Amino acid sequence: MKMKMTDLPGVGKKLSFINAENQMMAMIIHHSGKRELYFFEDADDDEAVFTFNLSSEETKQMGAQFLNTTLDTVMNEKLERLQLLRKQVIVEWVEIKRQPQFTGKTYSKFEKLLPDGVTVVGLFHDDDFDVSPSGDLTLQKGNTIMVVGKKEPIEQFLKICESEDH
């Protein structure tokens, strides 16, 4: 099989595949992630016999099939749940810069400021990531707090981070 890659300025890339029977498939990969497949009866033809559009996710699923990595039902269900979770849950990183409500406070006092529905995943400090910070750990400028939650509680938390009178 012959393969050729061409840059398409402002669009993305074009991959052309020519098989042993001189049939060609061209794939346009847009910067947006969209894929377009064009099938030609002969590599020298100017007009495609058939076209097919795919999203980035559909392309990954199709590629998995080409690689013969058929996913079993359980794995598909897990992937679907993970995709649903990604749509509902927000992960946010907040660097402690000038928030007097956090700087110099212990982690246990900081936890009391968290709205219901916001959970701390961990704390980055001194090039370390602490998954379960101890209550007496003192928060310092430059620490980064990683939290997870649904949209509304995370928005409440971000408002607390922006205010200076807590």
Chimera marker file (.cmm) of the C-alpha trace (Angstrom):
<marker_set name="trace">
<marker id="1" x="0.000" y="0.000" z="0.000" r="1" g="1" b="0" radius="0.5"/>
<marker id="2" x="1.222" y="3.476" z="-0.841" r="1" g="1" b="0" radius="0.5"/>
<marker id="3" x="0.546" y="6.329" z="1.527" r="1" g="1" b="0" radius="0.5"/>
<marker id="4" x="1.034" y="10.051" z="1.011" r="1" g="1" b="0" radius="0.5"/>
<marker id="5" x="0.484" y="12.942" z="3.436" r="1" g="1" b="0" radius="0.5"/>
<marker id="6" x="-0.145" y="16.492" z="2.231" r="1" g="1" b="0" radius="0.5"/>
<marker id="7" x="-0.624" y="19.718" z="4.210" r="1" g="1" b="0" radius="0.5"/>
<marker id="8" x="-3.820" y="21.619" z="3.432" r="1" g="1" b="0" radius="0.5"/>
<marker id="9" x="-3.210" y="25.194" z="4.662" r="1" g="1" b="0" radius="0.5"/>
<marker id="10" x="-6.083" y="26.487" z="6.753" r="1" g="1" b="0" radius="0.5"/>
<marker id="11" x="-7.815" y="23.089" z="6.680" r="1" g="1" b="0" radius="0.5"/>
<marker id="12" x="-5.541" y="20.385" z="8.087" r="1" g="1" b="0" radius="0.5"/>
<marker id="13" x="-3.934" y="17.371" z="6.414" r="1" g="1" b="0" radius="0.5"/>
<marker id="14" x="-4.785" y="14.980" z="3.611" r="1" g="1" b="0" radius="0.5"/>
<marker id="15" x="-3.770" y="11.315" z="3.760" r="1" g="1" b="0" radius="0.5"/>
<marker id="16" x="-4.015" y="9.274" z="0.566" r="1" g="1" b="0" radius="0.5"/>
<marker id="17" x="-3.893" y="5.474" z="0.542" r="1" g="1" b="0" radius="0.5"/>
<marker id="18" x="-3.529" y="3.495" z="-2.698" r="1" g="1" b="0" radius="0.5"/>
<marker id="19" x="-3.985" y="-0.274" z="-2.501" r="1" g="1" b="0" radius="0.5"/>
<marker id="20" x="-2.571" y="-3.045" z="-4.729" r="1" g="1" b="0" radius="0.5"/>
<marker id="21" x="-5.593" y="-2.728" z="-7.061" r="1" g="1" b="0" radius="0.5"/>
<marker id="22" x="-4.843" y="1.003" z="-7.603" r="1" g="1" b="0" radius="0.5"/>
<marker id="23" x="-7.975" y="2.051" z="-5.699" r="1" g="1" b="0" radius="0.5"/>
<marker id="24" x="-7.543" y="5.134" z="-3.556" r="1" g="1" b="0" radius="0.5"/>
<marker id="25" x="-8.981" y="6.320" z="-0.272" r="1" g="1" b="0" radius="0.5"/>
<marker id="26" x="-8.236" y="9.897" z="0.793" r="1" g="1" b="0" radius="0.5"/>
<marker id="27" x="-8.846" y="11.209" z="4.296" r="1" g="1" b="0" radius="0.5"/>
<marker id="28" x="-9.038" y="14.924" z="5.077" r="1" g="1" b="0" radius="0.5"/>
<marker id="29" x="-8.231" y="15.600" z="8.735" r="1" g="1" b="0" radius="0.5"/>
<marker id="30" x="-9.601" y="19.027" z="9.668" r="1" g="1" b="0" radius="0.5"/>
<marker id="31" x="-8.097" y="21.114" z="12.459" r="1" g="1" b="0" radius="0.5"/>
<marker id="32" x="-11.506" y="20.835" z="14.153" r="1" g="1" b="0" radius="0.5"/>
<marker id="33" x="-11.123" y="17.043" z="14.434" r="1" g="1" b="0" radius="0.5"/>
<marker id="34" x="-13.655" y="16.263" z="11.714" r="1" g="1" b="0" radius="0.5"/>
<marker id="35" x="-12.600" y="13.605" z="9.181" r="1" g="1" b="0" radius="0.5"/>
<marker id="36" x="-13.804" y="13.200" z="5.609" r="1" g="1" b="0" radius="0.5"/>
<marker id="37" x="-13.175" y="9.977" z="3.687" r="1" g="1" b="0" radius="0.5"/>
<marker id="38" x="-13.201" y="9.912" z="-0.112" r="1" g="1" b="0" radius="0.5"/>
<marker id="39" x="-13.178" y="6.644" z="-2.062" r="1" g="1" b="0" radius="0.5"/>
<marker id="40" x="-11.914" y="6.512" z="-5.658" r="1" g="1" b="0" radius="0.5"/>
<marker id="41" x="-12.329" y="3.549" z="-8.019" r="1" g="1" b="0" radius="0.5"/>
<marker id="42" x="-8.942" y="4.396" z="-9.547" r="1" g="1" b="0" radius="0.5"/>
<marker id="43" x="-6.119" y="6.470" z="-8.042" r="1" g="1" b="0" radius="0.5"/>
<marker id="44" x="-6.103" y="8.667" z="-11.165" r="1" g="1" b="0" radius="0.5"/>
<marker id="45" x="-9.815" y="9.559" z="-10.910" r="1" g="1" b="0" radius="0.5"/>
<marker id="46" x="-10.665" y="13.181" z="-10.148" r="1" g="1" b="0" radius="0.5"/>
<marker id="47" x="-14.071" y="12.526" z="-8.622" r="1" g="1" b="0" radius="0.5"/>
<marker id="48" x="-14.804" y="10.298" z="-5.633" r="1" g="1" b="0" radius="0.5"/>
<marker id="49" x="-17.281" y="7.458" z="-6.011" r="1" g="1" b="0" radius="0.5"/>
<marker id="50" x="-18.321" y="7.767" z="-2.375" r="1" g="1" b="0" radius="0.5"/>
<marker id="51" x="-17.704" y="10.110" z="0.578" r="1" g="1" b="0" radius="0.5"/>
<marker id="52" x="-18.085" y="9.497" z="4.285" r="1" g="1" b="0" radius="0.5"/>
<marker id="53" x="-17.884" y="11.988" z="7.209" r="1" g="1" b="0" radius="0.5"/>
<marker id="54" x="-16.683" y="11.040" z="10.696" r="1" g="1" b="0" radius="0.5"/>
<marker id="55" x="-16.237" y="12.861" z="13.990" r="1" g="1" b="0" radius="0.5"/>
<marker id="56" x="-12.948" y="12.532" z="15.853" r="1" g="1" b="0" radius="0.5"/>
<marker id="57" x="-14.522" y="9.979" z="18.232" r="1" g="1" b="0" radius="0.5"/>
<marker id="58" x="-16.011" y="7.949" z="15.365" r="1" g="1" b="0" radius="0.5"/>
<marker id="59" x="-12.601" y="7.893" z="13.694" r="1" g="1" b="0" radius="0.5"/>
<marker id="60" x="-11.046" y="6.440" z="16.853" r="1" g="1" b="0" radius="0.5"/>
<marker id="61" x="-13.706" y="3.736" z="17.040" r="1" g="1" b="0" radius="0.5"/>
<marker id="62" x="-13.240" y="2.871" z="13.377" r="1" g="1" b="0" radius="0.5"/>
<marker id="63" x="-9.459" y="2.807" z="13.793" r="1" g="1" b="0" radius="0.5"/>
<marker id="64" x="-9.815" y="0.401" z="16.717" r="1" g="1" b="0" radius="0.5"/>
<marker id="65" x="-11.774" y="-1.938" z="14.460" r="1" g="1" b="0" radius="0.5"/>
<marker id="66" x="-9.106" y="-1.729" z="11.742" r="1" g="1" b="0" radius="0.5"/>
<marker id="67" x="-6.527" y="-2.656" z="14.364" r="1" g="1" b="0" radius="0.5"/>
<marker id="68" x="-8.698" y="-5.636" z="15.318" r="1" g="1" b="0" radius="0.5"/>
<marker id="69" x="-9.081" y="-4.418" z="18.875" r="1" g="1" b="0" radius="0.5"/>
<marker id="70" x="-12.782" y="-5.066" z="19.124" r="1" g="1" b="0" radius="0.5"/>
<marker id="71" x="-14.036" y="-3.825" z="22.451" r="1" g="1" b="0" radius="0.5"/>
<marker id="72" x="-16.213" y="-6.171" z="24.424" r="1" g="1" b="0" radius="0.5"/>
<marker id="73" x="-19.586" y="-5.102" z="25.806" r="1" g="1" b="0" radius="0.5"/>
<marker id="74" x="-18.279" y="-4.494" z="29.335" r="1" g="1" b="0" radius="0.5"/>
<marker id="75" x="-15.504" y="-2.230" z="28.063" r="1" g="1" b="0" radius="0.5"/>
<marker id="76" x="-17.958" y="-0.299" z="25.877" r="1" g="1" b="0" radius="0.5"/>
<marker id="77" x="-20.233" y="0.249" z="28.888" r="1" g="1" b="0" radius="0.5"/>
<marker id="78" x="-17.302" y="1.508" z="30.964" r="1" g="1" b="0" radius="0.5"/>
<marker id="79" x="-16.262" y="3.903" z="28.202" r="1" g="1" b="0" radius="0.5"/>
<marker id="80" x="-19.825" y="5.209" z="27.879" r="1" g="1" b="0" radius="0.5"/>
<marker id="81" x="-20.012" y="5.809" z="31.656" r="1" g="1" b="0" radius="0.5"/>
<marker id="82" x="-16.658" y="7.592" z="31.582" r="1" g="1" b="0" radius="0.5"/>
<marker id="83" x="-17.824" y="9.832" z="28.731" r="1" g="1" b="0" radius="0.5"/>
<marker id="84" x="-21.011" y="10.654" z="30.660" r="1" g="1" b="0" radius="0.5"/>
<marker id="85" x="-18.943" y="11.434" z="33.763" r="1" g="1" b="0" radius="0.5"/>
<marker id="86" x="-16.686" y="13.768" z="31.765" r="1" g="1" b="0" radius="0.5"/>
<marker id="87" x="-19.774" y="15.730" z="30.693" r="1" g="1" b="0" radius="0.5"/>
<marker id="88" x="-21.134" y="16.090" z="34.248" r="1" g="1" b="0" radius="0.5"/>
<marker id="89" x="-18.037" y="16.554" z="36.402" r="1" g="1" b="0" radius="0.5"/>
<marker id="90" x="-15.594" y="19.455" z="36.332" r="1" g="1" b="0" radius="0.5"/>
<marker id="91" x="-11.979" y="19.292" z="37.488" r="1" g="1" b="0" radius="0.5"/>
<marker id="92" x="-10.496" y="22.662" z="38.420" r="1" g="1" b="0" radius="0.5"/>
<marker id="93" x="-7.006" y="23.768" z="39.483" r="1" g="1" b="0" radius="0.5"/>
<marker id="94" x="-6.665" y="26.900" z="41.600" r="1" g="1" b="0" radius="0.5"/>
<marker id="95" x="-3.265" y="28.355" z="42.300" r="1" g="1" b="0" radius="0.5"/>
<marker id="96" x="-3.008" y="30.189" z="45.592" r="1" g="1" b="0" radius="0.5"/>
<marker id="97" x="-1.682" y="33.608" z="44.674" r="1" g="1" b="0" radius="0.5"/>
<marker id="98" x="-3.081" y="36.402" z="46.806" r="1" g="1" b="0" radius="0.5"/>
<marker id="99" x="-6.117" y="34.862" z="48.450" r="1" g="1" b="0" radius="0.5"/>
<marker id="100" x="-5.820" y="35.877" z="52.115" r="1" g="1" b="0" radius="0.5"/>
<marker id="101" x="-8.619" y="33.450" z="52.942" r="1" g="1" b="0" radius="0.5"/>
<marker id="102" x="-6.248" y="30.570" z="52.020" r="1" g="1" b="0" radius="0.5"/>
<marker id="103" x="-2.648" y="31.760" z="52.465" r="1" g="1" b="0" radius="0.5"/>
<marker id="104" x="-1.265" y="30.769" z="55.852" r="1" g="1" b="0" radius="0.5"/>
<marker id="105" x="-4.382" y="28.773" z="56.758" r="1" g="1" b="0" radius="0.5"/>
<marker id="106" x="-4.268" y="25.107" z="57.646" r="1" g="1" b="0" radius="0.5"/>
<marker id="107" x="-5.746" y="22.599" z="55.252" r="1" g="1" b="0" radius="0.5"/>
<marker id="108" x="-8.459" y="21.713" z="57.803" r="1" g="1" b="0" radius="0.5"/>
<marker id="109" x="-9.603" y="25.381" z="57.947" r="1" g="1" b="0" radius="0.5"/>
<marker id="110" x="-9.527" y="25.555" z="54.146" r="1" g="1" b="0" radius="0.5"/>
<marker id="111" x="-11.782" y="22.480" z="53.885" r="1" g="1" b="0" radius="0.5"/>
<marker id="112" x="-14.465" y="24.303" z="55.887" r="1" g="1" b="0" radius="0.5"/>
<marker id="113" x="-14.654" y="26.943" z="53.125" r="1" g="1" b="0" radius="0.5"/>
<marker id="114" x="-15.530" y="24.346" z="50.483" r="1" g="1" b="0" radius="0.5"/>
<marker id="115" x="-19.131" y="24.389" z="49.266" r="1" g="1" b="0" radius="0.5"/>
<marker id="116" x="-21.060" y="21.114" z="49.431" r="1" g="1" b="0" radius="0.5"/>
<marker id="117" x="-20.376" y="19.149" z="46.275" r="1" g="1" b="0" radius="0.5"/>
<marker id="118" x="-16.715" y="20.169" z="45.911" r="1" g="1" b="0" radius="0.5"/>
<marker id="119" x="-14.074" y="17.595" z="46.763" r="1" g="1" b="0" radius="0.5"/>
<marker id="120" x="-10.332" y="18.174" z="46.939" r="1" g="1" b="0" radius="0.5"/>
<marker id="121" x="-8.456" y="15.682" z="44.790" r="1" g="1" b="0" radius="0.5"/>
<marker id="122" x="-5.099" y="16.869" z="46.018" r="1" g="1" b="0" radius="0.5"/>
<marker id="123" x="-2.666" y="19.697" z="46.593" r="1" g="1" b="0" radius="0.5"/>
<marker id="124" x="0.453" y="20.538" z="44.593" r="1" g="1" b="0" radius="0.5"/>
<marker id="125" x="3.214" y="21.988" z="46.785" r="1" g="1" b="0" radius="0.5"/>
<marker id="126" x="7.015" y="22.010" z="46.622" r="1" g="1" b="0" radius="0.5"/>
<marker id="127" x="7.018" y="19.865" z="43.425" r="1" g="1" b="0" radius="0.5"/>
<marker id="128" x="4.916" y="17.220" z="45.191" r="1" g="1" b="0" radius="0.5"/>
<marker id="129" x="1.297" y="16.183" z="44.789" r="1" g="1" b="0" radius="0.5"/>
<marker id="130" x="-0.380" y="15.337" z="48.071" r="1" g="1" b="0" radius="0.5"/>
<marker id="131" x="-3.541" y="13.271" z="47.505" r="1" g="1" b="0" radius="0.5"/>
<marker id="132" x="-4.599" y="13.396" z="51.115" r="1" g="1" b="0" radius="0.5"/>
<marker id="133" x="-3.132" y="16.506" z="52.759" r="1" g="1" b="0" radius="0.5"/>
<marker id="134" x="-2.942" y="16.431" z="56.536" r="1" g="1" b="0" radius="0.5"/>
<marker id="135" x="-5.169" y="18.876" z="58.403" r="1" g="1" b="0" radius="0.5"/>
<marker id="136" x="-2.220" y="20.766" z="59.853" r="1" g="1" b="0" radius="0.5"/>
<marker id="137" x="-0.580" y="21.423" z="56.466" r="1" g="1" b="0" radius="0.5"/>
<marker id="138" x="-0.265" y="25.194" z="55.979" r="1" g="1" b="0" radius="0.5"/>
<marker id="139" x="-1.357" y="26.523" z="52.589" r="1" g="1" b="0" radius="0.5"/>
<marker id="140" x="1.175" y="28.821" z="50.978" r="1" g="1" b="0" radius="0.5"/>
<marker id="141" x="1.370" y="31.134" z="48.009" r="1" g="1" b="0" radius="0.5"/>
<marker id="142" x="2.224" y="29.030" z="44.943" r="1" g="1" b="0" radius="0.5"/>
<marker id="143" x="0.342" y="25.912" z="46.099" r="1" g="1" b="0" radius="0.5"/>
<marker id="144" x="-2.215" y="24.604" z="43.615" r="1" g="1" b="0" radius="0.5"/>
<marker id="145" x="-5.437" y="23.006" z="44.789" r="1" g="1" b="0" radius="0.5"/>
<marker id="146" x="-7.102" y="20.424" z="42.536" r="1" g="1" b="0" radius="0.5"/>
<marker id="147" x="-10.845" y="20.050" z="43.095" r="1" g="1" b="0" radius="0.5"/>
<marker id="148" x="-13.652" y="18.102" z="41.451" r="1" g="1" b="0" radius="0.5"/>
<marker id="149" x="-17.412" y="18.577" z="41.460" r="1" g="1" b="0" radius="0.5"/>
<marker id="150" x="-20.462" y="19.473" z="39.453" r="1" g="1" b="0" radius="0.5"/>
<marker id="151" x="-20.756" y="22.827" z="37.711" r="1" g="1" b="0" radius="0.5"/>
<marker id="152" x="-22.670" y="24.895" z="40.305" r="1" g="1" b="0" radius="0.5"/>
<marker id="153" x="-20.594" y="23.944" z="43.378" r="1" g="1" b="0" radius="0.5"/>
<marker id="154" x="-17.366" y="24.480" z="41.414" r="1" g="1" b="0" radius="0.5"/>
<marker id="155" x="-18.592" y="27.935" z="40.356" r="1" g="1" b="0" radius="0.5"/>
<marker id="156" x="-19.337" y="28.737" z="44.033" r="1" g="1" b="0" radius="0.5"/>
<marker id="157" x="-15.828" y="27.617" z="44.966" r="1" g="1" b="0" radius="0.5"/>
<marker id="158" x="-14.271" y="29.780" z="42.245" r="1" g="1" b="0" radius="0.5"/>
<marker id="159" x="-16.210" y="32.806" z="43.564" r="1" g="1" b="0" radius="0.5"/>
<marker id="160" x="-14.787" y="32.125" z="47.027" r="1" g="1" b="0" radius="0.5"/>
<marker id="161" x="-11.321" y="31.988" z="45.474" r="1" g="1" b="0" radius="0.5"/>
<marker id="162" x="-11.848" y="35.343" z="43.757" r="1" g="1" b="0" radius="0.5"/>
<marker id="163" x="-13.177" y="37.124" z="46.850" r="1" g="1" b="0" radius="0.5"/>
<marker id="164" x="-10.827" y="38.460" z="49.476" r="1" g="1" b="0" radius="0.5"/>
<marker id="165" x="-13.198" y="38.764" z="52.416" r="1" g="1" b="0" radius="0.5"/>
<marker id="166" x="-13.721" y="35.162" z="53.454" r="1" g="1" b="0" radius="0.5"/>
<link id1="1" id2="2" r="1" g="1" b="0" radius="0.2"/>
<link id1="2" id2="3" r="1" g="1" b="0" radius="0.2"/>
<link id1="3" id2="4" r="1" g="1" b="0" radius="0.2"/>
<link id1="4" id2="5" r="1" g="1" b="0" radius="0.2"/>
<link id1="5" id2="6" r="1" g="1" b="0" radius="0.2"/>
<link id1="6" id2="7" r="1" g="1" b="0" radius="0.2"/>
<link id1="7" id2="8" r="1" g="1" b="0" radius="0.2"/>
<link id1="8" id2="9" r="1" g="1" b="0" radius="0.2"/>
<link id1="9" id2="10" r="1" g="1" b="0" radius="0.2"/>
<link id1="10" id2="11" r="1" g="1" b="0" radius="0.2"/>
<link id1="11" id2="12" r="1" g="1" b="0" radius="0.2"/>
<link id1="12" id2="13" r="1" g="1" b="0" radius="0.2"/>
<link id1="13" id2="14" r="1" g="1" b="0" radius="0.2"/>
<link id1="14" id2="15" r="1" g="1" b="0" radius="0.2"/>
<link id1="15" id2="16" r="1" g="1" b="0" radius="0.2"/>
<link id1="16" id2="17" r="1" g="1" b="0" radius="0.2"/>
<link id1="17" id2="18" r="1" g="1" b="0" radius="0.2"/>
<link id1="18" id2="19" r="1" g="1" b="0" radius="0.2"/>
<link id1="19" id2="20" r="1" g="1" b="0" radius="0.2"/>
<link id1="20" id2="21" r="1" g="1" b="0" radius="0.2"/>
<link id1="21" id2="22" r="1" g="1" b="0" radius="0.2"/>
<link id1="22" id2="23" r="1" g="1" b="0" radius="0.2"/>
<link id1="23" id2="24" r="1" g="1" b="0" radius="0.2"/>
<link id1="24" id2="25" r="1" g="1" b="0" radius="0.2"/>
<link id1="25" id2="26" r="1" g="1" b="0" radius="0.2"/>
<link id1="26" id2="27" r="1" g="1" b="0" radius="0.2"/>
<link id1="27" id2="28" r="1" g="1" b="0" radius="0.2"/>
<link id1="28" id2="29" r="1" g="1" b="0" radius="0.2"/>
<link id1="29" id2="30" r="1" g="1" b="0" radius="0.2"/>
<link id1="30" id2="31" r="1" g="1" b="0" radius="0.2"/>
<link id1="31" id2="32" r="1" g="1" b="0" radius="0.2"/>
<link id1="32" id2="33" r="1" g="1" b="0" radius="0.2"/>
<link id1="33" id2="34" r="1" g="1" b="0" radius="0.2"/>
<link id1="34" id2="35" r="1" g="1" b="0" radius="0.2"/>
<link id1="35" id2="36" r="1" g="1" b="0" radius="0.2"/>
<link id1="36" id2="37" r="1" g="1" b="0" radius="0.2"/>
<link id1="37" id2="38" r="1" g="1" b="0" radius="0.2"/>
<link id1="38" id2="39" r="1" g="1" b="0" radius="0.2"/>
<link id1="39" id2="40" r="1" g="1" b="0" radius="0.2"/>
<link id1="40" id2="41" r="1" g="1" b="0" radius="0.2"/>
<link id1="41" id2="42" r="1" g="1" b="0" radius="0.2"/>
<link id1="42" id2="43" r="1" g="1" b="0" radius="0.2"/>
<link id1="43" id2="44" r="1" g="1" b="0" radius="0.2"/>
<link id1="44" id2="45" r="1" g="1" b="0" radius="0.2"/>
<link id1="45" id2="46" r="1" g="1" b="0" radius="0.2"/>
<link id1="46" id2="47" r="1" g="1" b="0" radius="0.2"/>
<link id1="47" id2="48" r="1" g="1" b="0" radius="0.2"/>
<link id1="48" id2="49" r="1" g="1" b="0" radius="0.2"/>
<link id1="49" id2="50" r="1" g="1" b="0" radius="0.2"/>
<link id1="50" id2="51" r="1" g="1" b="0" radius="0.2"/>
<link id1="51" id2="52" r="1" g="1" b="0" radius="0.2"/>
<link id1="52" id2="53" r="1" g="1" b="0" radius="0.2"/>
<link id1="53" id2="54" r="1" g="1" b="0" radius="0.2"/>
<link id1="54" id2="55" r="1" g="1" b="0" radius="0.2"/>
<link id1="55" id2="56" r="1" g="1" b="0" radius="0.2"/>
<link id1="56" id2="57" r="1" g="1" b="0" radius="0.2"/>
<link id1="57" id2="58" r="1" g="1" b="0" radius="0.2"/>
<link id1="58" id2="59" r="1" g="1" b="0" radius="0.2"/>
<link id1="59" id2="60" r="1" g="1" b="0" radius="0.2"/>
<link id1="60" id2="61" r="1" g="1" b="0" radius="0.2"/>
<link id1="61" id2="62" r="1" g="1" b="0" radius="0.2"/>
<link id1="62" id2="63" r="1" g="1" b="0" radius="0.2"/>
<link id1="63" id2="64" r="1" g="1" b="0" radius="0.2"/>
<link id1="64" id2="65" r="1" g="1" b="0" radius="0.2"/>
<link id1="65" id2="66" r="1" g="1" b="0" radius="0.2"/>
<link id1="66" id2="67" r="1" g="1" b="0" radius="0.2"/>
<link id1="67" id2="68" r="1" g="1" b="0" radius="0.2"/>
<link id1="68" id2="69" r="1" g="1" b="0" radius="0.2"/>
<link id1="69" id2="70" r="1" g="1" b="0" radius="0.2"/>
<link id1="70" id2="71" r="1" g="1" b="0" radius="0.2"/>
<link id1="71" id2="72" r="1" g="1" b="0" radius="0.2"/>
<link id1="72" id2="73" r="1" g="1" b="0" radius="0.2"/>
<link id1="73" id2="74" r="1" g="1" b="0" radius="0.2"/>
<link id1="74" id2="75" r="1" g="1" b="0" radius="0.2"/>
<link id1="75" id2="76" r="1" g="1" b="0" radius="0.2"/>
<link id1="76" id2="77" r="1" g="1" b="0" radius="0.2"/>
<link id1="77" id2="78" r="1" g="1" b="0" radius="0.2"/>
<link id1="78" id2="79" r="1" g="1" b="0" radius="0.2"/>
<link id1="79" id2="80" r="1" g="1" b="0" radius="0.2"/>
<link id1="80" id2="81" r="1" g="1" b="0" radius="0.2"/>
<link id1="81" id2="82" r="1" g="1" b="0" radius="0.2"/>
<link id1="82" id2="83" r="1" g="1" b="0" radius="0.2"/>
<link id1="83" id2="84" r="1" g="1" b="0" radius="0.2"/>
<link id1="84" id2="85" r="1" g="1" b="0" radius="0.2"/>
<link id1="85" id2="86" r="1" g="1" b="0" radius="0.2"/>
<link id1="86" id2="87" r="1" g="1" b="0" radius="0.2"/>
<link id1="87" id2="88" r="1" g="1" b="0" radius="0.2"/>
<link id1="88" id2="89" r="1" g="1" b="0" radius="0.2"/>
<link id1="89" id2="90" r="1" g="1" b="0" radius="0.2"/>
<link id1="90" id2="91" r="1" g="1" b="0" radius="0.2"/>
<link id1="91" id2="92" r="1" g="1" b="0" radius="0.2"/>
<link id1="92" id2="93" r="1" g="1" b="0" radius="0.2"/>
<link id1="93" id2="94" r="1" g="1" b="0" radius="0.2"/>
<link id1="94" id2="95" r="1" g="1" b="0" radius="0.2"/>
<link id1="95" id2="96" r="1" g="1" b="0" radius="0.2"/>
<link id1="96" id2="97" r="1" g="1" b="0" radius="0.2"/>
<link id1="97" id2="98" r="1" g="1" b="0" radius="0.2"/>
<link id1="98" id2="99" r="1" g="1" b="0" radius="0.2"/>
<link id1="99" id2="100" r="1" g="1" b="0" radius="0.2"/>
<link id1="100" id2="101" r="1" g="1" b="0" radius="0.2"/>
<link id1="101" id2="102" r="1" g="1" b="0" radius="0.2"/>
<link id1="102" id2="103" r="1" g="1" b="0" radius="0.2"/>
<link id1="103" id2="104" r="1" g="1" b="0" radius="0.2"/>
<link id1="104" id2="105" r="1" g="1" b="0" radius="0.2"/>
<link id1="105" id2="106" r="1" g="1" b="0" radius="0.2"/>
<link id1="106" id2="107" r="1" g="1" b="0" radius="0.2"/>
<link id1="107" id2="108" r="1" g="1" b="0" radius="0.2"/>
<link id1="108" id2="109" r="1" g="1" b="0" radius="0.2"/>
<link id1="109" id2="110" r="1" g="1" b="0" radius="0.2"/>
<link id1="110" id2="111" r="1" g="1" b="0" radius="0.2"/>
<link id1="111" id2="112" r="1" g="1" b="0" radius="0.2"/>
<link id1="112" id2="113" r="1" g="1" b="0" radius="0.2"/>
<link id1="113" id2="114" r="1" g="1" b="0" radius="0.2"/>
<link id1="114" id2="115" r="1" g="1" b="0" radius="0.2"/>
<link id1="115" id2="116" r="1" g="1" b="0" radius="0.2"/>
<link id1="116" id2="117" r="1" g="1" b="0" radius="0.2"/>
<link id1="117" id2="118" r="1" g="1" b="0" radius="0.2"/>
<link id1="118" id2="119" r="1" g="1" b="0" radius="0.2"/>
<link id1="119" id2="120" r="1" g="1" b="0" radius="0.2"/>
<link id1="120" id2="121" r="1" g="1" b="0" radius="0.2"/>
<link id1="121" id2="122" r="1" g="1" b="0" radius="0.2"/>
<link id1="122" id2="123" r="1" g="1" b="0" radius="0.2"/>
<link id1="123" id2="124" r="1" g="1" b="0" radius="0.2"/>
<link id1="124" id2="125" r="1" g="1" b="0" radius="0.2"/>
<link id1="125" id2="126" r="1" g="1" b="0" radius="0.2"/>
<link id1="126" id2="127" r="1" g="1" b="0" radius="0.2"/>
<link id1="127" id2="128" r="1" g="1" b="0" radius="0.2"/>
<link id1="128" id2="129" r="1" g="1" b="0" radius="0.2"/>
<link id1="129" id2="130" r="1" g="1" b="0" radius="0.2"/>
<link id1="130" id2="131" r="1" g="1" b="0" radius="0.2"/>
<link id1="131" id2="132" r="1" g="1" b="0" radius="0.2"/>
<link id1="132" id2="133" r="1" g="1" b="0" radius="0.2"/>
<link id1="133" id2="134" r="1" g="1" b="0" radius="0.2"/>
<link id1="134" id2="135" r="1" g="1" b="0" radius="0.2"/>
<link id1="135" id2="136" r="1" g="1" b="0" radius="0.2"/>
<link id1="136" id2="137" r="1" g="1" b="0" radius="0.2"/>
<link id1="137" id2="138" r="1" g="1" b="0" radius="0.2"/>
<link id1="138" id2="139" r="1" g="1" b="0" radius="0.2"/>
<link id1="139" id2="140" r="1" g="1" b="0" radius="0.2"/>
<link id1="140" id2="141" r="1" g="1" b="0" radius="0.2"/>
<link id1="141" id2="142" r="1" g="1" b="0" radius="0.2"/>
<link id1="142" id2="143" r="1" g="1" b="0" radius="0.2"/>
<link id1="143" id2="144" r="1" g="1" b="0" radius="0.2"/>
<link id1="144" id2="145" r="1" g="1" b="0" radius="0.2"/>
<link id1="145" id2="146" r="1" g="1" b="0" radius="0.2"/>
<link id1="146" id2="147" r="1" g="1" b="0" radius="0.2"/>
<link id1="147" id2="148" r="1" g="1" b="0" radius="0.2"/>
<link id1="148" id2="149" r="1" g="1" b="0" radius="0.2"/>
<link id1="149" id2="150" r="1" g="1" b="0" radius="0.2"/>
<link id1="150" id2="151" r="1" g="1" b="0" radius="0.2"/>
<link id1="151" id2="152" r="1" g="1" b="0" radius="0.2"/>
<link id1="152" id2="153" r="1" g="1" b="0" radius="0.2"/>
<link id1="153" id2="154" r="1" g="1" b="0" radius="0.2"/>
<link id1="154" id2="155" r="1" g="1" b="0" radius="0.2"/>
<link id1="155" id2="156" r="1" g="1" b="0" radius="0.2"/>
<link id1="156" id2="157" r="1" g="1" b="0" radius="0.2"/>
<link id1="157" id2="158" r="1" g="1" b="0" radius="0.2"/>
<link id1="158" id2="159" r="1" g="1" b="0" radius="0.2"/>
<link id1="159" id2="160" r="1" g="1" b="0" radius="0.2"/>
<link id1="160" id2="161" r="1" g="1" b="0" radius="0.2"/>
<link id1="161" id2="162" r="1" g="1" b="0" radius="0.2"/>
<link id1="162" id2="163" r="1" g="1" b="0" radius="0.2"/>
<link id1="163" id2="164" r="1" g="1" b="0" radius="0.2"/>
<link id1="164" id2="165" r="1" g="1" b="0" radius="0.2"/>
<link id1="165" id2="166" r="1" g="1" b="0" radius="0.2"/>
</marker_set>
